[in-house]
């Protein structure tokens, strides 16, 4: 949503869809993000190397 509203893109890409750009940023590990879980059964992100 932030990219769609004009936030700067953190990578160089040919993609124009904000969701695809955000996915690529996440996959490359350039998004500073902290994930907190309230329950063990709830998994919001599956990128465990960031925890």
Secondary structure, 3 states (H helix, E strand, C coil): CCCCCCCCCCCCCCCCCHHHHHHHHHHHCCCCCCCCCCCCCCCCCCCHHHC
